Amino acid sequence: MAIEAVIWDFGGVFTTSPFEAFRRFEVQRGLPQDFIRGVNAADPDANAWALFERNEIDAAAFDTMFLDEATRRGHAVRGAEVLPLLSGDVRPRVVAALTACKARFKVGCITNNVVTGHGTGMAGSAEKARAISEIFAQFDAVIESSKAGVRKPDPRIYQMMCELIGVAPAACVYLDDLGVNCKPAAALGMTAIKVTTEDQMLEDLAAATGLAF
């Protein structure tokens, strides 16, 4: 089936990965490598991150619940210390690729996010929020986990996007920096691209769409 839509994750795709900020924080605090990701991966449907991204708890509850989870894994880290790490820097080449895709395909965004920071996408500053808002304005449809009450990798969120833009999964390309989020997209028939680097992402997207970036 010919490609009709390109669906994007946001953090780690349009912005630098929060995992880089996690690693810097871990080095500064003397924590084991990937400690924060380990906390996030434990009990992934019911932990502090999952509840916060579905907007089932507020920032104060996330702060203490994450602290409890981290402490059980051996290091006392507050959720409030982690939230500022979520805001990455915008990647202009990827924004340009979105603009090119929009000229030919439908474009959508599915993002796991939380109600915090400035505006959509968990921006760490008002200035960055404006830049992110300009990106979001290009999408034909946006699904935010904190508003939808469902988060990736739940297959329902991908199906919701397909219904919103009126495109079958097999006619969609999907980009995400987490393999666990790519798997359900691929299982539905989407052409899933796991983002590891900016160059790799643009090369794979070019191959999938026939566009040059």
Sequence and secondary structure as in RCSB ss.txt:
>XXXX:A:sequence
MAIEAVIWDFGGVFTTSPFEAFRRFEVQRGLPQDFIRGVNAADPDANAWALFERNEIDAAAFDTMFLDEATRRGH
AVRGAEVLPLLSGDVRPRVVAALTACKARFKVGCITNNVVTGHGTGMAGSAEKARAISEIFAQFDAVIESSKAGV
RKPDPRIYQMMCELIGVAPAACVYLDDLGVNCKPAAALGMTAIKVTTEDQMLEDLAAATGLAF
>XXXX:A:secstr
    EEEE  TTTTB  HHHHHHHHHHHHT  TTHHHHHHHSSTTTSHHHHHHTTSS HHHHHHHHHHHHHHTT 
   HHHHGGGG   B HHHHHHHHHHHTTSEEEEEE   S SBTTTTBSSHHHHHHHHHHHTT SEEEEHHHHS 
 TT HHHHHHHHHHHT  GGGEEEEES HHHHHHHHHTT EEEE SSHHHHHHHHHHHH    
